[in-house]
Amino acid sequence: MTAPSNLEVEAPVALGELPAESSGRSPWGLAARRLARNKIALASLALFCLIIGVSLAAPLYSKYVAHTDPFASNITGTTVVNGKQVAVLQQGGGKLGLGEVPIGPTWQRNYFLGADNLGRDVLARVLYGGRASLEIGIGSAAICCLLAMIFGLISGFFGGVTDSFLSRTMDLIWAFPVYLLAISVATVLLTNGGLKVGPISIDASSFWIPILIIGIIYIPYVMRPVRGEVLRVREQEFVQAAISSGAGNWRILFTEILPNVATTLIVLFPLIIATTILTESALSYLSIGVQPPQSSWGTIINDGQGLLYTRPMVAIAPGIMIVLTVLALNVLGDGLRDALDPRAKLRIKE
């Protein structure tokens, strides 16, 4: 016996939505309709997709537009600006006229945002850095939500010793400050040359190291709300009816309870992506995240730290990308919450 999901049972009506508009529509159709009406959420989704698109196009920009290798040092190179051949690293920069200063933004195809202290194209590195930050952020968020869903379902449904063990394990992880735990684990793994568990070996320079570290440390933050939803849904009449009819535990978990807690995971997923991107950027800024010669937005900000007074665009450009990405994901998460749970607005206002 399979009962409809919680959304199907309640069929909540959003503010400004007529009951007639909701009749004959599935809960997911109603949610899609509400999301389509939220122009701000759609704009944030479009912005996030645009950031993903330009990041994926990094190799095309580097090869066919900038004509440069963003990972190779170019300290003795030259480029053409307004028809003149100029050095990428210019002598006598700064107020004292000493040392070398990389070329600033040319606003042309080559070195559009200037170069860093090794003569590498800043815009090309920002686009490549976006690929790494998004890959790690989305990958770690997916692992986090998947494991949190499994642990939350098992803990909330079975209860007893199982619930106590999983909850106390999550409390143990939660007891450590997030960044302190991430820094400690990342430092140990980098010092030991990577992760080795039986036949599985992950090199220290692999993206899997920050993906696994960040994904695991945020599991308690997703498991808690999932477990709470499972505890609530478990007491619903349709679940009790399924138990009375002799349905197995795993069938009840995946056909009765999971559809009713899926909306919680959907709302949390973009918010967790934003959080994991921030965490990855912080770790990479501290040189314990993405390892050279690869780059991420955090490593580029670290590279531009010494150029803040002469070429601030090296650090500002990746910072702007982080702000836009995190802002878009947070607004999208709020839009998904309003679409999937329109009564949340009423609860907040009350």
Buried (B, 14 or more C-beta within 10 A) or exposed (E): BEBBBBBEBEBBBBEEBEEEEBEEEEBBEBBBBBBEBBEEBBBBBEBBEEBBEBBEBBEEBBEEBBEBEBBEEBBEBBBEBEEEEEBBBBEEBEEEEEEBBBBBBBEEBBBBBBBBBBBBBBBBBBBBBBBBBBBBBBBBBBBBBBBBBBBBBBBBBBEEEBBEEBBEBBEEBBEEEBBEBBBBBBEEBBEEEBBEEEEEEBEBBBBBBBBBBBBBBBBBBBBBBBBBBBBBBBEBEBBEEBBEEEBEEEEBBEBBBBBBBBBBBBBBBBBBBBBBBBBBBBBBBBBBBBBEEBBBBBBBBBBBEEBEEBBBBBBBBBBEBBEBBBBBBBBBBBBBBBBBBBEBEEEEEE
